[in-house]
Structures are given as C-alpha cells and as structure tokens.
Amino acid sequence: GMGMADAETECGRITLYITLTEKQCAEAEKNCAELCRLYTAFGVLCGAFLCIFFL
C-alpha cells in the first residue's frame, strides 16, 4: 500500500539520511570555524579602534 516499505528499503533510506546529515554537519562546522576567526578579528579591530578613538 501507500507509504508501506520493507525493512531493507527503510534501512537504506535511513542510511541515506544519516549520510546527508553528516555532510551538512561537517560543512556547518567548517563554516563556523571560518566565521569564528572573522568575528574574532573584527572584534579585535573594533576594540583597537575604540581605544585609539576614545583615549
């Protein structure tokens, strides 16, 4: 019937979802590392600018 699948098909589908999720997770971790460096550098530069400007 509609929506019915055997165990082997379900297992294959779950394996596919796990693989896709792992790829997305790895990509997100890479993006986070790049953004962390960017925002840290931006924060340091803003702090230095404020110190120079106000002191």
mmCIF file as Biopython writes it, N, C-alpha, C and O atoms, coordinates in Angstrom:
data_model
#
loop_
_atom_site.group_PDB
_atom_site.id
_atom_site.type_symbol
_atom_site.label_atom_id
_atom_site.label_alt_id
_atom_site.label_comp_id
_atom_site.label_asym_id
_atom_site.label_entity_id
_atom_site.label_seq_id
_atom_site.pdbx_PDB_ins_code
_atom_site.Cartn_x
_atom_site.Cartn_y
_atom_site.Cartn_z
_atom_site.occupancy
_atom_site.B_iso_or_equiv
_atom_site.auth_seq_id
_atom_site.auth_asym_id
_atom_site.pdbx_PDB_model_num
ATOM 1   N N  . GLY A ? 1  ? 0.818  -1.195 0.000  1.0 0.0 1  A 1 
ATOM 2   C CA . GLY A ? 1  ? 0.000  0.000  0.000  1.0 0.0 1  A 1 
ATOM 3   C C  . GLY A ? 1  ? 0.859  1.254  0.000  1.0 0.0 1  A 1 
ATOM 4   O O  . GLY A ? 1  ? 2.087  1.194  -0.046 1.0 0.0 1  A 1 
ATOM 5   N N  . MET A ? 2  ? 0.192  2.361  0.051  1.0 0.0 2  A 1 
ATOM 6   C CA . MET A ? 2  ? 0.869  3.647  0.041  1.0 0.0 2  A 1 
ATOM 7   C C  . MET A ? 2  ? 1.636  3.848  1.345  1.0 0.0 2  A 1 
ATOM 8   O O  . MET A ? 2  ? 1.080  3.650  2.425  1.0 0.0 2  A 1 
ATOM 9   N N  . GLY A ? 3  ? 2.912  4.239  1.256  1.0 0.0 3  A 1 
ATOM 10  C CA . GLY A ? 3  ? 3.701  4.501  2.446  1.0 0.0 3  A 1 
ATOM 11  C C  . GLY A ? 3  ? 4.280  3.261  3.093  1.0 0.0 3  A 1 
ATOM 12  O O  . GLY A ? 3  ? 5.006  3.358  4.082  1.0 0.0 3  A 1 
ATOM 13  N N  . MET A ? 4  ? 3.968  2.093  2.548  1.0 0.0 4  A 1 
ATOM 14  C CA . MET A ? 4  ? 4.483  0.853  3.130  1.0 0.0 4  A 1 
ATOM 15  C C  . MET A ? 4  ? 5.780  0.481  2.424  1.0 0.0 4  A 1 
ATOM 16  O O  . MET A ? 4  ? 5.867  0.557  1.198  1.0 0.0 4  A 1 
ATOM 17  N N  . ALA A ? 5  ? 6.787  0.080  3.195  1.0 0.0 5  A 1 
ATOM 18  C CA . ALA A ? 5  ? 8.062  -0.329 2.621  1.0 0.0 5  A 1 
ATOM 19  C C  . ALA A ? 5  ? 8.639  -1.438 3.486  1.0 0.0 5  A 1 
ATOM 20  O O  . ALA A ? 5  ? 8.370  -1.518 4.685  1.0 0.0 5  A 1 
ATOM 21  N N  . ASP A ? 6  ? 9.435  -2.287 2.858  1.0 0.0 6  A 1 
ATOM 22  C CA . ASP A ? 6  ? 10.044 -3.357 3.639  1.0 0.0 6  A 1 
ATOM 23  C C  . ASP A ? 6  ? 11.215 -2.818 4.456  1.0 0.0 6  A 1 
ATOM 24  O O  . ASP A ? 6  ? 11.657 -1.686 4.258  1.0 0.0 6  A 1 
ATOM 25  N N  . ALA A ? 7  ? 11.703 -3.632 5.362  1.0 0.0 7  A 1 
ATOM 26  C CA . ALA A ? 7  ? 12.753 -3.202 6.287  1.0 0.0 7  A 1 
ATOM 27  C C  . ALA A ? 7  ? 14.029 -2.804 5.551  1.0 0.0 7  A 1 
ATOM 28  O O  . ALA A ? 7  ? 14.714 -1.865 5.958  1.0 0.0 7  A 1 
ATOM 29  N N  . GLU A ? 8  ? 14.349 -3.511 4.477  1.0 0.0 8  A 1 
ATOM 30  C CA . GLU A ? 8  ? 15.583 -3.210 3.740  1.0 0.0 8  A 1 
ATOM 31  C C  . GLU A ? 8  ? 15.522 -1.818 3.111  1.0 0.0 8  A 1 
ATOM 32  O O  . GLU A ? 8  ? 16.506 -1.079 3.133  1.0 0.0 8  A 1 
ATOM 33  N N  . THR A ? 9  ? 14.371 -1.468 2.555  1.0 0.0 9  A 1 
ATOM 34  C CA . THR A ? 9  ? 14.199 -0.144 1.953  1.0 0.0 9  A 1 
ATOM 35  C C  . THR A ? 9  ? 14.286 0.941  3.021  1.0 0.0 9  A 1 
ATOM 36  O O  . THR A ? 9  ? 14.926 1.973  2.818  1.0 0.0 9  A 1 
ATOM 37  N N  . GLU A ? 10 ? 13.637 0.702  4.159  1.0 0.0 10 A 1 
ATOM 38  C CA . GLU A ? 10 ? 13.685 1.675  5.255  1.0 0.0 10 A 1 
ATOM 39  C C  . GLU A ? 10 ? 15.115 1.863  5.755  1.0 0.0 10 A 1 
ATOM 40  O O  . GLU A ? 10 ? 15.540 2.986  6.028  1.0 0.0 10 A 1 
ATOM 41  N N  . CYS A ? 11 ? 15.854 0.762  5.874  1.0 0.0 11 A 1 
ATOM 42  C CA . CYS A ? 11 ? 17.238 0.835  6.344  1.0 0.0 11 A 1 
ATOM 43  C C  . CYS A ? 11 ? 18.087 1.641  5.363  1.0 0.0 11 A 1 
ATOM 44  O O  . CYS A ? 11 ? 18.912 2.454  5.777  1.0 0.0 11 A 1 
ATOM 45  N N  . GLY A ? 12 ? 17.886 1.418  4.071  1.0 0.0 12 A 1 
ATOM 46  C CA . GLY A ? 12 ? 18.620 2.177  3.056  1.0 0.0 12 A 1 
ATOM 47  C C  . GLY A ? 12 ? 18.297 3.658  3.122  1.0 0.0 12 A 1 
ATOM 48  O O  . GLY A ? 12 ? 19.179 4.506  2.989  1.0 0.0 12 A 1 
ATOM 49  N N  . ARG A ? 13 ? 17.025 3.957  3.328  1.0 0.0 13 A 1 
ATOM 50  C CA . ARG A ? 13 ? 16.605 5.362  3.412  1.0 0.0 13 A 1 
ATOM 51  C C  . ARG A ? 13 ? 17.223 6.034  4.640  1.0 0.0 13 A 1 
ATOM 52  O O  . ARG A ? 13 ? 17.690 7.170  4.559  1.0 0.0 13 A 1 
ATOM 53  N N  . ILE A ? 14 ? 17.223 5.336  5.768  1.0 0.0 14 A 1 
ATOM 54  C CA . ILE A ? 14 ? 17.808 5.893  6.992  1.0 0.0 14 A 1 
ATOM 55  C C  . ILE A ? 14 ? 19.305 6.114  6.811  1.0 0.0 14 A 1 
ATOM 56  O O  . ILE A ? 14 ? 19.843 7.131  7.251  1.0 0.0 14 A 1 
ATOM 57  N N  . THR A ? 15 ? 19.982 5.160  6.163  1.0 0.0 15 A 1 
ATOM 58  C CA . THR A ? 15 ? 21.415 5.308  5.903  1.0 0.0 15 A 1 
ATOM 59  C C  . THR A ? 15 ? 21.678 6.539  5.043  1.0 0.0 15 A 1 
ATOM 60  O O  . THR A ? 15 ? 22.628 7.281  5.293  1.0 0.0 15 A 1 
ATOM 61  N N  . LEU A ? 16 ? 20.840 6.758  4.031  1.0 0.0 16 A 1 
ATOM 62  C CA . LEU A ? 16 ? 20.977 7.936  3.172  1.0 0.0 16 A 1 
ATOM 63  C C  . LEU A ? 16 ? 20.806 9.214  3.986  1.0 0.0 16 A 1 
ATOM 64  O O  . LEU A ? 16 ? 21.593 10.151 3.846  1.0 0.0 16 A 1 
ATOM 65  N N  . TYR A ? 17 ? 19.772 9.256  4.844  1.0 0.0 17 A 1 
ATOM 66  C CA . TYR A ? 17 ? 19.549 10.442 5.671  1.0 0.0 17 A 1 
ATOM 67  C C  . TYR A ? 17 ? 20.727 10.710 6.599  1.0 0.0 17 A 1 
ATOM 68  O O  . TYR A ? 17 ? 21.130 11.858 6.782  1.0 0.0 17 A 1 
ATOM 69  N N  . ILE A ? 18 ? 21.284 9.637  7.190  1.0 0.0 18 A 1 
ATOM 70  C CA . ILE A ? 18 ? 22.434 9.801  8.087  1.0 0.0 18 A 1 
ATOM 71  C C  . ILE A ? 18 ? 23.620 10.371 7.319  1.0 0.0 18 A 1 
ATOM 72  O O  . ILE A ? 18 ? 24.303 11.270 7.810  1.0 0.0 18 A 1 
ATOM 73  N N  . THR A ? 19 ? 23.869 9.855  6.117  1.0 0.0 19 A 1 
ATOM 74  C CA . THR A ? 19 ? 24.986 10.338 5.299  1.0 0.0 19 A 1 
ATOM 75  C C  . THR A ? 19 ? 24.812 11.818 4.962  1.0 0.0 19 A 1 
ATOM 76  O O  . THR A ? 19 ? 25.752 12.603 5.086  1.0 0.0 19 A 1 
ATOM 77  N N  . LEU A ? 20 ? 23.609 12.194 4.537  1.0 0.0 20 A 1 
ATOM 78  C CA . LEU A ? 20 ? 23.347 13.595 4.192  1.0 0.0 20 A 1 
ATOM 79  C C  . LEU A ? 20 ? 23.509 14.497 5.409  1.0 0.0 20 A 1 
ATOM 80  O O  . LEU A ? 20 ? 24.072 15.587 5.304  1.0 0.0 20 A 1 
ATOM 81  N N  . THR A ? 21 ? 23.022 14.050 6.556  1.0 0.0 21 A 1 
ATOM 82  C CA . THR A ? 21 ? 23.127 14.842 7.780  1.0 0.0 21 A 1 
ATOM 83  C C  . THR A ? 21 ? 24.580 15.022 8.192  1.0 0.0 21 A 1 
ATOM 84  O O  . THR A ? 21 ? 24.974 16.108 8.618  1.0 0.0 21 A 1 
ATOM 85  N N  . GLU A ? 22 ? 25.389 13.956 8.066  1.0 0.0 22 A 1 
ATOM 86  C CA . GLU A ? 22 ? 26.810 14.055 8.415  1.0 0.0 22 A 1 
ATOM 87  C C  . GLU A ? 22 ? 27.521 15.056 7.505  1.0 0.0 22 A 1 
ATOM 88  O O  . GLU A ? 22 ? 28.367 15.822 7.967  1.0 0.0 22 A 1 
ATOM 89  N N  . LYS A ? 23 ? 27.181 15.051 6.207  1.0 0.0 23 A 1 
ATOM 90  C CA . LYS A ? 23 ? 27.799 16.009 5.278  1.0 0.0 23 A 1 
ATOM 91  C C  . LYS A ? 23 ? 27.434 17.438 5.657  1.0 0.0 23 A 1 
ATOM 92  O O  . LYS A ? 23 ? 28.292 18.320 5.672  1.0 0.0 23 A 1 
ATOM 93  N N  . GLN A ? 24 ? 26.157 17.664 5.964  1.0 0.0 24 A 1 
ATOM 94  C CA . GLN A ? 24 ? 25.718 19.008 6.346  1.0 0.0 24 A 1 
ATOM 95  C C  . GLN A ? 24 ? 26.378 19.447 7.642  1.0 0.0 24 A 1 
ATOM 96  O O  . GLN A ? 24 ? 26.738 20.614 7.792  1.0 0.0 24 A 1 
ATOM 97  N N  . CYS A ? 25 ? 26.540 18.523 8.576  1.0 0.0 25 A 1 
ATOM 98  C CA . CYS A ? 25 ? 27.166 18.842 9.861  1.0 0.0 25 A 1 
ATOM 99  C C  . CYS A ? 25 ? 28.631 19.226 9.656  1.0 0.0 25 A 1 
ATOM 100 O O  . CYS A ? 25 ? 29.104 20.194 10.251 1.0 0.0 25 A 1 
ATOM 101 N N  . ALA A ? 26 ? 29.344 18.484 8.829  1.0 0.0 26 A 1 
ATOM 102 C CA . ALA A ? 26 ? 30.749 18.793 8.570  1.0 0.0 26 A 1 
ATOM 103 C C  . ALA A ? 26 ? 30.882 20.156 7.896  1.0 0.0 26 A 1 
ATOM 104 O O  . ALA A ? 26 ? 31.783 20.931 8.219  1.0 0.0 26 A 1 
ATOM 105 N N  . GLU A ? 27 ? 29.979 20.442 6.957  1.0 0.0 27 A 1 
ATOM 106 C CA . GLU A ? 27 ? 30.011 21.731 6.262  1.0 0.0 27 A 1 
ATOM 107 C C  . GLU A ? 27 ? 29.721 22.874 7.234  1.0 0.0 27 A 1 
ATOM 108 O O  . GLU A ? 27 ? 30.363 23.923 7.169  1.0 0.0 27 A 1 
ATOM 109 N N  . ALA A ? 28 ? 28.762 22.675 8.127  1.0 0.0 28 A 1 
ATOM 110 C CA . ALA A ? 28 ? 28.416 23.705 9.107  1.0 0.0 28 A 1 
ATOM 111 C C  . ALA A ? 28 ? 29.578 23.959 10.066 1.0 0.0 28 A 1 
ATOM 112 O O  . ALA A ? 28 ? 29.842 25.105 10.431 1.0 0.0 28 A 1 
ATOM 113 N N  . GLU A ? 29 ? 30.273 22.894 10.475 1.0 0.0 29 A 1 
ATOM 114 C CA . GLU A ? 29 ? 31.422 23.069 11.371 1.0 0.0 29 A 1 
ATOM 115 C C  . GLU A ? 29 ? 32.525 23.866 10.684 1.0 0.0 29 A 1 
ATOM 116 O O  . GLU A ? 29 ? 33.164 24.710 11.312 1.0 0.0 29 A 1 
ATOM 117 N N  . LYS A ? 30 ? 32.753 23.601 9.390  1.0 0.0 30 A 1 
ATOM 118 C CA . LYS A ? 30 ? 33.779 24.330 8.642  1.0 0.0 30 A 1 
ATOM 119 C C  . LYS A ? 30 ? 33.405 25.811 8.548  1.0 0.0 30 A 1 
ATOM 120 O O  . LYS A ? 30 ? 34.243 26.684 8.774  1.0 0.0 30 A 1 
ATOM 121 N N  . ASN A ? 31 ? 32.145 26.087 8.214  1.0 0.0 31 A 1 
ATOM 122 C CA . ASN A ? 31 ? 31.684 27.474 8.118  1.0 0.0 31 A 1 
ATOM 123 C C  . ASN A ? 31 ? 31.798 28.175 9.461  1.0 0.0 31 A 1 
ATOM 124 O O  . ASN A ? 31 ? 32.172 29.346 9.517  1.0 0.0 31 A 1 
ATOM 125 N N  . CYS A ? 32 ? 31.483 27.477 10.540 1.0 0.0 32 A 1 
ATOM 126 C CA . CYS A ? 32 ? 31.553 28.072 11.881 1.0 0.0 32 A 1 
ATOM 127 C C  . CYS A ? 32 ? 32.985 28.454 12.222 1.0 0.0 32 A 1 
ATOM 128 O O  . CYS A ? 32 ? 33.226 29.523 12.784 1.0 0.0 32 A 1 
ATOM 129 N N  . ALA A ? 33 ? 33.937 27.589 11.885 1.0 0.0 33 A 1 
ATOM 130 C CA . ALA A ? 33 ? 35.339 27.892 12.181 1.0 0.0 33 A 1 
ATOM 131 C C  . ALA A ? 33 ? 35.785 29.141 11.431 1.0 0.0 33 A 1 
ATOM 132 O O  . ALA A ? 33 ? 36.474 29.994 11.991 1.0 0.0 33 A 1 
ATOM 133 N N  . GLU A ? 34 ? 35.392 29.249 10.158 1.0 0.0 34 A 1 
ATOM 134 C CA . GLU A ? 34 ? 35.771 30.425 9.364  1.0 0.0 34 A 1 
ATOM 135 C C  . GLU A ? 34 ? 35.129 31.685 9.932  1.0 0.0 34 A 1 
ATOM 136 O O  . GLU A ? 34 ? 35.787 32.719 10.045 1.0 0.0 34 A 1 
ATOM 137 N N  . LEU A ? 35 ? 33.845 31.606 10.292 1.0 0.0 35 A 1 
ATOM 138 C CA . LEU A ? 35 ? 33.149 32.774 10.828 1.0 0.0 35 A 1 
ATOM 139 C C  . LEU A ? 35 ? 33.692 33.164 12.194 1.0 0.0 35 A 1 
ATOM 140 O O  . LEU A ? 35 ? 33.756 34.351 12.516 1.0 0.0 35 A 1 
ATOM 141 N N  . CYS A ? 36 ? 34.088 32.178 13.007 1.0 0.0 36 A 1 
ATOM 142 C CA . CYS A ? 36 ? 34.658 32.493 14.322 1.0 0.0 36 A 1 
ATOM 143 C C  . CYS A ? 36 ? 35.924 33.324 14.163 1.0 0.0 36 A 1 
ATOM 144 O O  . CYS A ? 36 ? 36.110 34.309 14.878 1.0 0.0 36 A 1 
ATOM 145 N N  . ARG A ? 37 ? 36.794 32.942 13.236 1.0 0.0 37 A 1 
ATOM 146 C CA . ARG A ? 37 ? 38.018 33.708 13.003 1.0 0.0 37 A 1 
ATOM 147 C C  . ARG A ? 37 ? 37.685 35.111 12.509 1.0 0.0 37 A 1 
ATOM 148 O O  . ARG A ? 37 ? 38.293 36.086 12.948 1.0 0.0 37 A 1 
ATOM 149 N N  . LEU A ? 38 ? 36.725 35.213 11.601 1.0 0.0 38 A 1 
ATOM 150 C CA . LEU A ? 38 ? 36.336 36.508 11.050 1.0 0.0 38 A 1 
ATOM 151 C C  . LEU A ? 38 ? 35.808 37.429 12.146 1.0 0.0 38 A 1 
ATOM 152 O O  . LEU A ? 38 ? 36.232 38.579 12.257 1.0 0.0 38 A 1 
ATOM 153 N N  . TYR A ? 39 ? 34.872 36.912 12.961 1.0 0.0 39 A 1 
ATOM 154 C CA . TYR A ? 39 ? 34.274 37.745 14.002 1.0 0.0 39 A 1 
ATOM 155 C C  . TYR A ? 39 ? 35.271 38.092 15.096 1.0 0.0 39 A 1 
ATOM 156 O O  . TYR A ? 39 ? 35.207 39.182 15.664 1.0 0.0 39 A 1 
ATOM 157 N N  . THR A ? 40 ? 36.192 37.181 15.399 1.0 0.0 40 A 1 
ATOM 158 C CA . THR A ? 40 ? 37.221 37.488 16.398 1.0 0.0 40 A 1 
ATOM 159 C C  . THR A ? 40 ? 38.106 38.622 15.900 1.0 0.0 40 A 1 
ATOM 160 O O  . THR A ? 40 ? 38.390 39.564 16.640 1.0 0.0 40 A 1 
ATOM 161 N N  . ALA A ? 41 ? 38.543 38.534 14.646 1.0 0.0 41 A 1 
ATOM 162 C CA . ALA A ? 41 ? 39.383 39.593 14.077 1.0 0.0 41 A 1 
ATOM 163 C C  . ALA A ? 41 ? 38.616 40.917 14.045 1.0 0.0 41 A 1 
ATOM 164 O O  . ALA A ? 41 ? 39.173 41.970 14.356 1.0 0.0 41 A 1 
ATOM 165 N N  . PHE A ? 42 ? 37.344 40.858 13.669 1.0 0.0 42 A 1 
ATOM 166 C CA . PHE A ? 42 ? 36.520 42.060 13.611 1.0 0.0 42 A 1 
ATOM 167 C C  . PHE A ? 42 ? 36.382 42.684 15.001 1.0 0.0 42 A 1 
ATOM 168 O O  . PHE A ? 42 ? 36.466 43.904 15.146 1.0 0.0 42 A 1 
ATOM 169 N N  . GLY A ? 43 ? 36.172 41.852 16.020 1.0 0.0 43 A 1 
ATOM 170 C CA . GLY A ? 43 ? 36.051 42.351 17.389 1.0 0.0 43 A 1 
ATOM 171 C C  . GLY A ? 43 ? 37.328 43.003 17.876 1.0 0.0 43 A 1 
ATOM 172 O O  . GLY A ? 43 ? 37.287 44.051 18.521 1.0 0.0 43 A 1 
ATOM 173 N N  . VAL A ? 44 ? 38.473 42.387 17.571 1.0 0.0 44 A 1 
ATOM 174 C CA . VAL A ? 44 ? 39.759 42.955 17.982 1.0 0.0 44 A 1 
ATOM 175 C C  . VAL A ? 44 ? 39.987 44.298 17.294 1.0 0.0 44 A 1 
ATOM 176 O O  . VAL A ? 44 ? 40.419 45.258 17.932 1.0 0.0 44 A 1 
ATOM 177 N N  . LEU A ? 45 ? 39.700 44.370 16.001 1.0 0.0 45 A 1 
ATOM 178 C CA . LEU A ? 45 ? 39.886 45.628 15.269 1.0 0.0 45 A 1 
ATOM 179 C C  . LEU A ? 45 ? 38.965 46.721 15.803 1.0 0.0 45 A 1 
ATOM 180 O O  . LEU A ? 45 ? 39.385 47.868 15.952 1.0 0.0 45 A 1 
ATOM 181 N N  . CYS A ? 46 ? 37.710 46.370 16.091 1.0 0.0 46 A 1 
ATOM 182 C CA . CYS A ? 46 ? 36.783 47.363 16.648 1.0 0.0 46 A 1 
ATOM 183 C C  . CYS A ? 46 ? 37.251 47.830 18.018 1.0 0.0 46 A 1 
ATOM 184 O O  . CYS A ? 46 ? 37.176 49.018 18.332 1.0 0.0 46 A 1 
ATOM 185 N N  . GLY A ? 47 ? 37.735 46.895 18.837 1.0 0.0 47 A 1 
ATOM 186 C CA . GLY A ? 47 ? 38.244 47.265 20.156 1.0 0.0 47 A 1 
ATOM 187 C C  . GLY A ? 47 ? 39.442 48.189 20.049 1.0 0.0 47 A 1 
ATOM 188 O O  . GLY A ? 47 ? 39.542 49.166 20.792 1.0 0.0 47 A 1 
ATOM 189 N N  . ALA A ? 48 ? 40.353 47.890 19.131 1.0 0.0 48 A 1 
ATOM 190 C CA . ALA A ? 48 ? 41.531 48.738 18.939 1.0 0.0 48 A 1 
ATOM 191 C C  . ALA A ? 48 ? 41.111 50.124 18.461 1.0 0.0 48 A 1 
ATOM 192 O O  . ALA A ? 48 ? 41.647 51.132 18.923 1.0 0.0 48 A 1 
ATOM 193 N N  . PHE A ? 49 ? 40.154 50.176 17.539 1.0 0.0 49 A 1 
ATOM 194 C CA . PHE A ? 49 ? 39.668 51.457 17.035 1.0 0.0 49 A 1 
ATOM 195 C C  . PHE A ? 49 ? 39.058 52.288 18.159 1.0 0.0 49 A 1 
ATOM 196 O O  . PHE A ? 49 ? 39.318 53.486 18.265 1.0 0.0 49 A 1 
ATOM 197 N N  . LEU A ? 50 ? 38.243 51.645 19.000 1.0 0.0 50 A 1 
ATOM 198 C CA . LEU A ? 50 ? 37.614 52.372 20.108 1.0 0.0 50 A 1 
ATOM 199 C C  . LEU A ? 50 ? 38.658 52.890 21.090 1.0 0.0 50 A 1 
ATOM 200 O O  . LEU A ? 50 ? 38.547 54.011 21.587 1.0 0.0 50 A 1 
ATOM 201 N N  . CYS A ? 51 ? 39.678 52.071 21.371 1.0 0.0 51 A 1 
ATOM 202 C CA . CYS A ? 51 ? 40.740 52.519 22.286 1.0 0.0 51 A 1 
ATOM 203 C C  . CYS A ? 51 ? 41.472 53.731 21.712 1.0 0.0 51 A 1 
ATOM 204 O O  . CYS A ? 51 ? 41.731 54.698 22.429 1.0 0.0 51 A 1 
ATOM 205 N N  . ILE A ? 52 ? 41.800 53.682 20.435 1.0 0.0 52 A 1 
ATOM 206 C CA . ILE A ? 52 ? 42.520 54.795 19.801 1.0 0.0 52 A 1 
ATOM 207 C C  . ILE A ? 52 ? 41.626 56.034 19.738 1.0 0.0 52 A 1 
ATOM 208 O O  . ILE A ? 52 ? 42.080 57.149 19.995 1.0 0.0 52 A 1 
ATOM 209 N N  . PHE A ? 53 ? 40.357 55.830 19.396 1.0 0.0 53 A 1 
ATOM 210 C CA . PHE A ? 53 ? 39.434 56.940 19.202 1.0 0.0 53 A 1 
ATOM 211 C C  . PHE A ? 53 ? 39.124 57.651 20.517 1.0 0.0 53 A 1 
ATOM 212 O O  . PHE A ? 53 ? 39.066 58.880 20.556 1.0 0.0 53 A 1 
ATOM 213 N N  . PHE A ? 54 ? 38.922 56.883 21.602 1.0 0.0 54 A 1 
ATOM 214 C CA . PHE A ? 54 ? 38.482 57.478 22.863 1.0 0.0 54 A 1 
ATOM 215 C C  . PHE A ? 54 ? 39.617 57.783 23.831 1.0 0.0 54 A 1 
ATOM 216 O O  . PHE A ? 54 ? 39.400 58.491 24.814 1.0 0.0 54 A 1 
ATOM 217 N N  . LEU A ? 55 ? 40.816 57.272 23.586 1.0 0.0 55 A 1 
ATOM 218 C CA . LEU A ? 55 ? 41.910 57.509 24.536 1.0 0.0 55 A 1 
ATOM 219 C C  . LEU A ? 55 ? 42.987 58.404 23.967 1.0 0.0 55 A 1 
ATOM 220 O O  . LEU A ? 55 ? 43.971 58.694 24.646 1.0 0.0 55 A 1 
#
